[in-house]
Amino acid sequence: MMGSLDLVRVGSRGSRLALAQATTAADALREASTGLVTALVPITTAGDRDRHRPFGEIGERGIFVKELEEALLADRIDVAVHSAKDMTAGDPPGLVVGAYLPRADARDALCGVTALRPGLRVGTASARRRSFLLSLEPSLRIEPLRGNVETRLRKRDERGLDAIVLAVAGLERLGLEREIGLRFDPLGLVPEAGQGAVALQVRDAERPLVVALDHAPTRRCVEAERACVARIGAGCQAPVGAFHDGEHLRAAIGAEDGTWLEVADGDDPIAIADELLGRVP
């Protein structure tokens, strides 16, 4: 049960971007239900505590959501607000994504220069971005870079990097659009599954709390992307991306060093995943 008849505890990571997303969700909840009171509950995740090691060394996908899910299951919060791209392919028993807010721009952004050029030093901690960038321009020098959005922008300048790659949606939500030099074509540099979408996760019995906020087109696209990536992840650990444009799904899988990249398009997430797995060298 919720903590109170009128109070909804909204859990979120504590970064400025995460809290901005949680505030948007809390505002939407109050607008949808007269008399509802919300309280933000910041929660530190494994990905927040370890700011130095590459993501793959900390754990599998979900390093930014596990503690929020545990808080839901323990009834310490009523709604967990996630960046959908951080979520694992499936929900733990007893939890569901009750709503997806309308999706923002799903593209990746190049911040620092306006085009990829040979030899650029580019910062990113994402294996997907590293792989796909190198497939576009093999001479890039990719350097690991962790931290929240503001930290990565600061480190770009401190370390003299030519550019870093961030999600367009996060930059826009923080009012940092001015940092964007190039918005990558999502059919060229395929985004992370769920990128740009905000997911509201709840206990299964309390789905009615958020269901009015669910944006059906976003759910359809993100769920297709998550299903495709889940299927690929069960058979291969190579970097992967997936993007549904509202009509068709594109997925990509590549070598970490960018030496090969396979792309497939279609309507069936499982068929696309199986096609890509069959092409992996």
C-alpha positions as CSV (number, residue, x, y, z in Angstrom):
1,M,0.0,0.0,0.0
2,M,1.1,3.6,-0.5
3,G,2.6,5.4,2.5
4,S,-0.6,7.5,2.9
5,L,-4.0,7.9,1.2
6,D,-2.9,11.2,-0.2
7,L,0.9,11.1,-0.2
8,V,2.9,9.5,-3.0
9,R,6.6,9.0,-2.4
10,V,8.4,9.4,-5.7
11,G,11.9,7.8,-5.8
12,S,14.7,9.0,-8.0
13,R,18.4,9.1,-8.4
14,G,19.8,12.3,-6.9
15,S,21.4,13.9,-9.9
16,R,20.1,17.2,-11.2
17,L,18.8,15.5,-14.4
18,A,17.1,12.6,-12.5
19,L,15.5,15.0,-10.1
20,A,14.3,17.1,-13.0
21,Q,12.6,14.1,-14.5
22,A,11.2,13.1,-11.1
23,T,9.7,16.6,-10.7
24,T,8.1,16.4,-14.1
25,A,6.5,13.0,-13.1
26,A,5.4,14.3,-9.7
27,D,3.8,17.4,-11.3
28,A,2.0,15.1,-13.8
29,L,0.7,12.9,-11.0
30,R,-0.7,15.8,-9.1
31,E,-2.4,17.2,-12.2
32,A,-4.0,13.8,-12.9
33,S,-5.3,13.3,-9.3
34,T,-6.8,16.3,-7.4
35,G,-5.7,16.5,-3.8
36,L,-2.6,14.2,-4.3
37,V,0.6,15.2,-2.5
38,T,4.0,14.1,-3.7
39,A,7.3,13.9,-2.0
40,L,10.6,13.3,-3.8
41,V,12.9,10.7,-2.3
42,P,16.5,10.7,-3.7
43,I,18.2,7.3,-3.7
44,T,21.8,6.5,-4.4
45,T,22.4,3.6,-6.8
46,A,25.5,1.4,-7.4
47,G,26.2,3.4,-10.6
48,D,26.2,6.6,-8.6
49,R,28.5,5.3,-5.8
50,D,31.2,4.0,-8.2
51,R,32.1,6.9,-10.5
52,H,35.3,5.6,-11.9
53,R,35.1,2.0,-13.1
54,P,33.5,1.3,-16.5
55,F,29.9,0.3,-16.4
56,G,30.6,-3.2,-17.4
57,E,32.9,-3.7,-14.4
58,I,30.2,-2.5,-11.9
59,G,27.5,-4.9,-13.1
60,E,25.0,-5.7,-15.8
61,R,22.4,-3.3,-17.1
62,G,20.4,-1.9,-14.2
63,I,23.2,-0.4,-12.1
64,F,21.2,2.8,-11.9
65,V,17.8,1.2,-11.1
66,K,18.4,-1.7,-8.7
67,E,18.2,0.3,-5.5
68,L,15.1,2.1,-6.6
69,E,13.4,-1.2,-7.4
70,E,14.4,-2.5,-3.9
71,A,12.9,0.6,-2.3
72,L,9.6,-0.1,-4.2
73,L,9.5,-3.7,-3.1
74,A,10.2,-2.6,0.5
75,D,7.4,0.0,0.4
76,R,9.8,2.9,1.0
77,I,8.6,4.6,-2.1
78,D,5.5,4.4,-4.3
79,V,6.8,5.3,-7.7
80,A,10.3,4.9,-9.1
81,V,11.2,7.3,-11.9
82,H,13.8,5.9,-14.3
83,S,15.5,6.9,-17.5
84,A,14.1,4.0,-19.5
85,K,17.5,3.4,-21.1
86,D,18.9,2.5,-17.7
87,M,16.4,-0.3,-17.1
88,T,17.0,-4.0,-17.5
89,A,14.8,-5.7,-20.2
90,G,12.4,-7.1,-17.7
91,D,10.8,-6.0,-14.4
92,P,11.5,-7.9,-11.1
93,P,8.5,-10.0,-9.9
94,G,5.9,-7.7,-8.3
95,L,6.9,-4.6,-10.3
96,V,5.7,-3.1,-13.6
97,V,6.3,0.0,-15.7
98,G,2.9,1.5,-15.1
99,A,3.5,4.4,-17.4
100,Y,5.9,6.0,-19.9
101,L,5.9,9.7,-20.2
102,P,5.9,11.1,-23.7
103,R,9.3,10.5,-25.2
104,A,11.8,13.3,-25.8
105,D,14.5,13.3,-28.5
106,A,16.0,9.8,-28.5
107,R,19.2,10.9,-30.4
108,D,22.8,11.1,-29.2
109,A,24.6,14.4,-29.3
110,L,28.2,15.3,-30.1
111,C,29.2,18.1,-27.8
112,G,32.3,20.1,-28.6
113,V,32.5,20.0,-32.3
114,T,29.9,20.0,-35.1
115,A,31.1,16.9,-37.0
116,L,33.1,13.7,-36.6
117,R,36.6,14.2,-38.0
118,P,39.6,11.8,-38.2
119,G,41.7,11.7,-35.0
120,L,39.3,13.4,-32.7
121,R,39.6,12.6,-29.0
122,V,36.0,11.8,-27.8
123,G,34.9,10.9,-24.3
124,T,32.3,8.3,-23.5
125,A,31.9,5.5,-21.0
126,S,29.3,3.7,-23.2
127,A,30.4,0.6,-24.9
128,R,27.6,1.1,-27.5
129,R,28.7,4.7,-28.3
130,R,32.4,3.6,-28.5
131,S,31.5,0.7,-30.9
132,F,29.2,2.7,-33.1
133,L,31.4,5.8,-33.2
134,L,34.4,3.8,-34.2
135,S,32.4,2.1,-37.0
136,L,31.7,5.5,-38.4
137,E,35.2,6.9,-38.0
138,P,37.9,4.3,-37.1
139,S,40.6,6.9,-36.4
140,L,38.7,8.4,-33.4
141,R,40.5,8.2,-30.0
142,I,37.8,7.1,-27.6
143,E,38.6,7.9,-23.9
144,P,36.6,6.7,-20.9
145,L,34.5,9.4,-19.2
146,R,32.1,8.9,-16.3
147,G,29.9,11.3,-14.3
148,N,26.6,13.2,-14.6
149,V,26.0,15.5,-17.5
150,E,27.5,18.6,-15.9
151,T,30.6,16.6,-14.7
152,R,31.3,15.2,-18.1
153,L,31.0,18.6,-19.8
154,R,33.5,20.0,-17.2
155,K,35.9,17.0,-17.7
156,R,35.7,17.5,-21.5
157,D,37.3,21.0,-21.0
158,E,39.7,20.0,-18.2
159,R,41.1,17.1,-20.2
160,G,41.2,18.9,-23.5
161,L,38.9,16.4,-25.2
162,D,37.6,17.5,-28.6
163,A,34.1,16.3,-27.9
164,I,31.9,14.0,-25.7
165,V,28.7,12.2,-26.6
166,L,25.6,12.7,-24.4
167,A,21.9,12.0,-24.9
168,V,20.0,14.9,-26.5
169,A,17.1,14.5,-24.1
170,G,19.2,15.0,-21.0
171,L,20.8,18.1,-22.3
172,E,17.4,19.6,-23.3
173,R,15.9,18.7,-19.9
174,L,18.8,20.6,-18.2
175,G,18.6,23.6,-20.5
176,L,22.0,22.8,-22.1
177,E,21.0,22.6,-25.7
178,R,23.7,25.1,-26.5
179,E,26.3,22.4,-25.9
180,I,25.0,20.3,-28.9
181,G,27.2,20.5,-31.9
182,L,25.6,17.6,-33.8
183,R,22.5,15.5,-33.3
184,F,23.3,12.1,-34.7
185,D,20.9,10.4,-37.1
186,P,19.3,7.6,-35.0
187,L,19.4,5.3,-38.0
188,G,23.1,5.9,-38.3
189,L,24.3,5.9,-34.6
190,V,21.5,3.8,-33.2
191,P,20.5,4.9,-29.6
192,E,20.2,2.8,-26.5
193,A,16.9,1.1,-26.1
194,G,14.5,3.5,-24.3
195,Q,16.8,6.5,-24.7
196,G,14.8,9.8,-24.3
197,A,11.9,8.1,-22.4
198,V,11.0,8.3,-18.7
199,A,9.5,5.2,-17.1
200,L,7.3,5.2,-14.0
201,Q,7.7,1.9,-12.2
202,V,5.3,0.8,-9.5
203,R,4.2,-2.2,-7.6
204,D,1.9,-4.3,-9.7
205,A,-1.2,-3.8,-7.6
206,E,-0.7,0.0,-7.7
207,R,-0.6,0.3,-11.5
208,P,-3.8,2.5,-11.4
209,L,-1.8,5.2,-9.6
210,V,0.1,6.1,-12.8
211,V,-1.8,4.5,-15.6
212,A,-3.5,7.8,-16.7
213,L,0.0,9.1,-17.5
214,D,0.9,6.4,-19.9
215,H,1.8,7.6,-23.4
216,A,0.8,4.7,-25.7
217,P,3.0,5.6,-28.6
218,T,6.1,5.8,-26.3
219,R,5.2,2.5,-24.7
220,R,4.9,0.8,-28.0
221,C,8.3,2.0,-29.3
222,V,10.2,1.5,-26.0
223,E,8.8,-2.0,-25.3
224,A,9.8,-3.1,-28.8
225,E,13.3,-1.8,-28.3
226,R,13.6,-3.4,-24.9
227,A,12.3,-6.8,-26.2
228,C,14.8,-6.7,-29.0
229,V,17.8,-5.9,-26.8
230,A,16.7,-8.5,-24.3
231,R,16.8,-11.2,-27.0
232,I,20.2,-10.1,-28.2
233,G,21.6,-9.8,-24.7
234,A,20.6,-13.4,-24.0
235,G,22.9,-14.6,-26.8
236,C,25.6,-12.1,-27.1
237,Q,27.4,-9.5,-25.0
238,A,28.5,-7.2,-27.8
239,P,27.3,-3.5,-27.8
240,V,23.8,-3.1,-29.0
241,G,21.3,-0.3,-29.8
242,A,17.6,-0.2,-30.8
243,F,15.4,2.5,-32.1
244,H,11.7,2.5,-33.1
245,D,10.6,5.5,-35.0
246,G,6.9,4.8,-34.6
247,E,6.6,2.7,-37.7
248,H,9.7,0.4,-37.9
249,L,12.4,-0.8,-35.6
250,R,16.1,-0.6,-36.3
251,A,18.6,-2.5,-34.2
252,A,22.4,-2.6,-34.4
253,I,25.1,-4.7,-32.9
254,G,28.9,-4.2,-33.2
255,A,32.4,-5.0,-32.1
256,E,33.7,-3.0,-29.2
257,D,36.6,-1.8,-31.3
258,G,34.2,-0.9,-34.2
259,T,35.7,-3.4,-36.6
260,W,32.3,-4.7,-37.6
261,L,28.7,-3.5,-37.3
262,E,25.5,-5.3,-38.2
263,V,22.2,-3.5,-38.6
264,A,18.7,-4.9,-39.2
265,D,15.2,-3.3,-39.7
266,G,11.7,-4.6,-39.4
267,D,8.5,-4.9,-37.4
268,D,9.2,-7.9,-35.2
269,P,11.7,-7.3,-32.4
270,I,12.5,-11.0,-31.9
271,A,12.9,-11.6,-35.6
272,I,15.3,-8.6,-35.8
273,A,17.3,-9.8,-32.8
274,D,17.6,-13.4,-34.2
275,E,18.7,-12.0,-37.6
276,L,21.4,-10.0,-36.0
277,L,22.6,-12.8,-33.8
278,G,22.9,-15.0,-36.8
279,R,25.2,-12.4,-38.4
280,V,27.6,-12.0,-35.4
281,P,31.1,-13.1,-36.6
